[in-house]
Amino acid sequence: MSGSGRRKARRVRRFGGVDDLAEARWRAVEARDGRLARVFVYAVRSTGVYCRPGCGARRPLRRNVEFFATPADAVGAGYRACRRCCPERDQIGDPAVASVVAVCRWLEHPDPDRDLAAFAAGLGWSERHLRRRFSEVVGVPVGSYLRAQQADRVRAALRAGMPVADAAYEAGYGSSRAFYDHGARRLGMTPARYRSGGAGERIGYTSTVTPIGVVVAASTARGVCAVRVGSSEAALVAEVAAEFPGALVERDDGGLADIALVLAGAVRGGEDATLLPVDLRGTAFQVRVWEALRAIPGGQTRSYSEVAAGIGSPAAVRAVAGACAANPAALVVPCHRVVRQDGSLGGYRWGIVTKQALLGAEAASRTP
């Protein structure tokens, strides 16, 4: 109650215009949020095991994780259930969470004529309250979850060679216009080019061994399109090739020698990799974030909220974190320079130890 006797309005969390479902799921994994046990599962490529979000096992590296809506989806992709958390067992105790899970399963199937109000009533909820509960549990609004599912279906259909118009309808878009207005920009390139997997593109790559591991850099004729960090060159090259399945990806150590030198120097804090030309594919929002990151001087950091404010979207802090997690070019887009509001490191696609090493090297190189 306020001093005037009026009841204070309860604060409701607001979400920015751009939401990242994968980032919300990763935060749940980091927090071991057991409420989401049946909302999704996560699988670890390096172990071949899938777990529920609340699993007590050691947390994997973000780059090794992929998400699935159901245990059956994870099994279909070749993963086996974790023996510690037994994610294949149904363990929903909260009726409200069970309703949210039901909405998730409903949204995962294409239906341009879906009626959330009627579905909510069938579960014993008003649409308004179910939407609020959904956002609290899942981490993104109903609309964002639906758009993410549609985008996944479009990608799968285009990769299978389906014509663009058919892929749009298959994904649940009511019309081609709806797809081009809301779905096409999520592909990071034109639908036709995505369907071809970058067909006709020549991508050269090179690698160099550094104190943080193997660094693989790939470039088109326009600029750097990918930089990955890890322990296995073969795995990193395979990851780049999978991203551009229709392109010719081949080693070009001679043509990319200068890029390799710059990246090797950047790892040690002595070179500025943000000066390299880039050819990055992402949504309009992601590109805005990446450009802002490239403007952060070496040896300095910015918080996620500072980056969001800097691009004119102060409410999109979570979306900024999602763009950092989706960064395809380490060092060239220095997402390692983005930290939490309290100064702690937060997450990093290539591992916290790597992030700490990069920041330390940059700070040391600028110490008089």
C-alpha positions in Angstrom: 0.0 0.0 0.0 1.1 3.6 -0.7 0.8 6.4 1.7 -2.5 7.5 0.1 -4.0 4.0 0.7 -3.8 3.0 -2.9 -2.3 -0.4 -3.8 0.9 0.0 -5.7 0.9 -1.6 -9.2 3.0 -4.7 -9.4 6.0 -4.2 -11.7 6.0 -6.5 -14.7 9.1 -7.4 -16.5 9.2 -5.8 -20.0 11.0 -7.3 -22.9 12.7 -5.4 -25.7 11.7 -5.6 -29.3 14.2 -8.3 -30.2 14.4 -11.4 -28.0 16.7 -14.4 -28.2 15.2 -17.7 -27.2 18.6 -19.5 -27.3 20.1 -16.9 -24.9 17.2 -17.3 -22.5 17.6 -21.1 -22.5 21.3 -20.8 -21.9 20.7 -18.5 -18.9 18.4 -21.2 -17.6 21.1 -23.8 -18.0 23.6 -21.5 -16.2 21.2 -21.0 -13.4 20.2 -24.7 -13.3 16.6 -23.7 -13.4 14.7 -26.9 -12.7 11.3 -25.3 -13.5 12.1 -25.6 -17.2 12.7 -29.4 -17.0 10.0 -30.1 -19.7 10.1 -26.8 -21.5 13.3 -27.8 -23.3 16.4 -30.0 -23.0 20.0 -29.1 -23.9 22.5 -31.4 -25.6 26.3 -31.3 -25.5 28.1 -32.1 -28.7 31.4 -33.1 -27.1 29.7 -35.8 -24.9 26.7 -36.9 -27.0 24.5 -36.5 -23.9 21.4 -34.4 -23.4 20.2 -33.0 -20.0 17.4 -31.1 -18.4 18.1 -27.4 -17.5 18.4 -28.2 -13.8 21.0 -30.9 -14.2 23.7 -30.8 -11.5 26.4 -32.0 -13.9 29.4 -29.7 -14.7 28.2 -26.9 -17.1 29.5 -27.3 -20.7 31.0 -24.7 -22.9 28.3 -22.6 -24.6 29.7 -23.4 -28.1 29.2 -27.1 -27.5 25.5 -26.8 -26.6 22.4 -27.1 -28.8 18.8 -27.0 -27.6 15.8 -29.2 -28.3 12.1 -28.8 -27.4 11.7 -32.4 -26.3 13.8 -35.4 -25.3 12.5 -37.2 -28.4 14.0 -34.4 -30.6 17.4 -34.8 -28.9 17.3 -38.6 -29.3 16.3 -38.1 -33.0 19.5 -36.0 -33.4 21.6 -38.8 -32.0 22.0 -37.9 -28.3 21.5 -40.1 -25.3 19.9 -39.2 -22.0 22.0 -38.1 -19.0 22.0 -40.8 -16.3 22.3 -38.1 -13.6 19.2 -36.0 -14.3 17.2 -38.5 -16.4 15.7 -35.9 -18.7 13.5 -38.5 -20.4 11.3 -38.8 -17.3 8.3 -36.6 -16.8 8.9 -34.6 -13.6 6.5 -31.6 -13.8 5.1 -30.8 -10.4 3.8 -27.2 -10.8 0.5 -27.1 -12.7 1.3 -23.6 -14.0 4.5 -24.8 -15.5 2.6 -27.8 -17.0 0.4 -25.3 -18.7 3.4 -23.3 -20.1 4.9 -26.6 -21.4 1.6 -27.3 -23.2 1.7 -23.9 -24.8 5.3 -24.5 -25.9 4.3 -27.8 -27.6 1.3 -26.1 -29.2 3.4 -23.3 -30.6 6.0 -25.7 -32.1 3.5 -26.9 -34.7 2.6 -24.7 -37.7 -0.9 -23.3 -37.6 -1.5 -19.8 -39.1 -5.0 -19.8 -37.5 -4.0 -20.5 -33.9 -6.1 -18.9 -31.2 -4.2 -18.4 -27.9 -7.3 -17.1 -26.0 -9.2 -20.3 -26.8 -6.2 -22.5 -26.0 -5.7 -20.7 -22.7 -9.3 -21.1 -21.8 -9.0 -24.8 -22.4 -6.2 -24.9 -19.8 -8.2 -22.9 -17.3 -6.3 -19.6 -17.8 -7.1 -16.2 -19.2 -4.9 -15.3 -22.2 -3.4 -12.3 -20.3 -2.3 -14.3 -17.3 -1.1 -17.2 -19.4 1.1 -14.9 -21.4 2.5 -13.4 -18.3 3.3 -16.8 -16.8 4.8 -17.9 -20.0 7.2 -15.0 -20.1 8.2 -15.5 -16.5 9.0 -19.2 -17.0 10.4 -19.4 -20.5 12.2 -16.0 -20.5 10.7 -14.7 -23.7 7.1 -13.7 -24.7 4.8 -16.0 -26.5 5.3 -14.1 -29.8 9.0 -14.4 -29.6 8.9 -18.1 -29.0 6.5 -18.6 -31.9 8.7 -16.6 -34.3 11.8 -18.6 -33.2 9.9 -21.8 -34.0 8.8 -20.5 -37.3 12.4 -19.5 -38.2 13.7 -22.9 -37.3 11.1 -24.6 -39.5 12.0 -22.2 -42.4 15.7 -23.0 -42.1 15.0 -26.7 -42.1 12.7 -26.5 -45.1 15.1 -24.3 -47.1 18.1 -26.6 -46.3 16.0 -29.5 -47.6 15.7 -27.7 -50.9 12.1 -26.6 -50.6 11.1 -23.6 -52.6 10.9 -20.3 -50.6 7.1 -19.9 -50.8 6.5 -23.5 -49.8 8.9 -23.2 -46.9 7.1 -20.1 -45.6 3.7 -21.9 -45.7 5.2 -25.1 -44.2 6.6 -23.0 -41.3 3.2 -21.6 -40.5 3.3 -18.1 -42.1 -0.1 -17.2 -43.4 1.3 -15.5 -46.5 4.5 -14.8 -48.3 4.2 -11.2 -47.2 4.1 -12.2 -43.6 7.2 -14.3 -44.1 9.2 -11.5 -45.8 8.0 -8.9 -43.2 8.8 -11.0 -40.1 10.7 -14.2 -40.9 13.1 -13.6 -43.8 15.4 -11.2 -41.9 16.0 -13.8 -39.3 17.9 -15.9 -41.8 20.8 -13.4 -42.0 20.8 -13.4 -45.8 18.2 -13.6 -48.6 16.0 -16.7 -48.4 17.1 -17.8 -51.9 20.8 -17.6 -50.8 20.1 -19.3 -47.5 18.4 -22.1 -49.4 21.5 -22.6 -51.5 23.7 -22.6 -48.4 25.9 -19.8 -49.9 26.2 -21.6 -53.2 28.7 -20.0 -55.5 30.7 -18.5 -52.7 34.4 -19.2 -52.3 35.5 -19.1 -48.6 39.2 -19.4 -47.8 40.4 -20.3 -44.3 43.6 -20.4 -42.4 44.6 -21.3 -38.8 47.1 -20.4 -36.2 48.1 -21.8 -32.8 47.9 -19.2 -30.0 48.0 -19.1 -26.2 44.2 -19.5 -26.1 44.1 -22.4 -28.5 43.7 -22.9 -32.3 42.2 -19.8 -34.1 40.5 -20.6 -37.4 39.7 -17.6 -39.6 37.6 -17.7 -42.8 37.1 -15.0 -45.3 35.2 -14.2 -48.5 36.4 -11.8 -51.1 34.7 -9.0 -49.1 36.1 -9.7 -45.7 36.3 -12.0 -42.7 33.1 -14.0 -42.3 34.1 -16.3 -39.4 36.7 -16.6 -36.6 36.5 -19.6 -34.3 38.5 -20.5 -31.2 39.0 -24.1 -29.9 41.2 -27.0 -29.4 40.6 -28.8 -32.7 41.3 -27.2 -36.1 39.3 -30.0 -37.8 36.3 -29.3 -35.7 36.4 -25.6 -36.1 36.8 -25.9 -39.9 33.9 -28.3 -40.0 31.8 -25.8 -38.1 32.5 -23.1 -40.6 31.8 -25.5 -43.5 28.4 -26.4 -41.9 27.5 -22.8 -41.7 28.0 -22.4 -45.5 27.2 -25.8 -46.9 26.8 -24.6 -50.5 30.1 -22.7 -50.5 33.5 -23.9 -51.5 35.5 -23.8 -48.3 39.2 -24.4 -48.9 42.5 -23.7 -47.1 44.3 -20.5 -48.2 47.2 -19.9 -45.8 49.0 -17.6 -48.3 46.0 -15.4 -49.1 45.0 -15.0 -45.5 48.5 -14.7 -44.0 48.0 -11.1 -43.0 44.7 -11.9 -41.3 46.4 -14.8 -39.3 49.2 -12.4 -38.2 46.7 -9.8 -37.0 44.6 -12.4 -35.1 47.7 -13.9 -33.5 48.8 -10.5 -32.4 45.3 -9.6 -31.1 45.3 -12.7 -28.9 48.4 -11.2 -27.2 46.9 -7.7 -27.0 49.3 -6.2 -29.5 47.1 -6.0 -32.7 43.7 -4.5 -33.3 41.6 -7.1 -35.1 38.6 -4.7 -35.4 40.4 -3.0 -38.3 40.0 -6.1 -40.5 37.2 -5.9 -43.1 34.3 -8.1 -42.5 31.5 -9.9 -44.4 29.2 -10.9 -41.5 25.7 -12.3 -41.9 23.2 -11.6 -39.2 19.9 -9.8 -38.4 19.8 -6.1 -38.6 19.8 -5.9 -34.8 22.8 -8.3 -34.5 24.8 -6.2 -37.0 24.1 -3.1 -35.0 25.4 -4.7 -31.9 28.5 -6.1 -33.6 29.3 -2.7 -35.0 29.0 -1.2 -31.5 31.4 -3.9 -30.2 33.9 -3.1 -32.9 33.9 0.5 -31.6 35.0 -0.5 -28.0 38.7 0.4 -27.6 41.1 -2.4 -26.7 41.8 -2.5 -23.0 38.3 -1.3 -22.2 35.0 -3.0 -21.4 31.3 -2.1 -21.7 28.3 -3.6 -19.9 25.5 -5.2 -21.8 23.2 -2.3 -20.7 25.7 0.2 -21.9 25.9 -1.4 -25.3 22.1 -1.5 -25.5 21.9 2.2 -24.7 24.6 3.0 -27.1 22.6 1.5 -30.1 19.5 3.3 -29.0 17.6 0.2 -27.6 18.1 0.5 -23.8 15.4 -2.1 -23.1 17.1 -4.7 -25.3 19.8 -5.9 -22.8 18.9 -9.5 -23.3 18.9 -9.2 -27.0 22.4 -7.6 -26.9 23.6 -10.6 -24.9 22.0 -12.9 -27.5 23.8 -11.0 -30.3 27.1 -11.4 -28.4 26.5 -15.2 -28.1 25.7 -15.4 -31.8 28.9 -13.5 -32.8 30.5 -15.5 -35.7 33.9 -13.8 -35.6 35.8 -13.8 -32.3 38.4 -11.0 -31.9 37.3 -9.3 -35.0 34.0 -8.5 -33.2 35.4 -8.3 -29.7 32.4 -9.6 -27.7 34.9 -10.5 -25.0 34.9 -6.8 -24.1 31.3 -6.9 -22.9 30.8 -7.7 -19.2 28.0 -7.7 -16.7 26.8 -4.5 -14.9 28.8 -5.5 -11.7 32.0 -5.9 -13.7 32.0 -9.7 -13.6 32.8 -11.5 -16.9 29.5 -13.1 -17.7 29.3 -15.6 -20.5 31.5 -16.1 -23.5 30.9 -18.3 -26.5 34.5 -19.6 -26.5 34.8 -20.0 -22.7 35.3 -17.8 -19.7 39.0 -18.7 -19.4 39.5 -17.5 -22.9 37.7 -14.3 -22.2 39.7 -13.6 -19.1 42.9 -14.3 -21.0 42.0 -11.9 -23.8 41.0 -9.1 -21.4 44.2 -9.6 -19.4 46.4 -9.5 -22.5 44.8 -6.3 -23.7 45.1 -4.6 -20.3 48.7 -5.6 -20.0 49.6 -4.3 -23.4 48.3 -0.9 -22.5 49.9 -0.7 -19.1 52.7 2.0 -19.1 
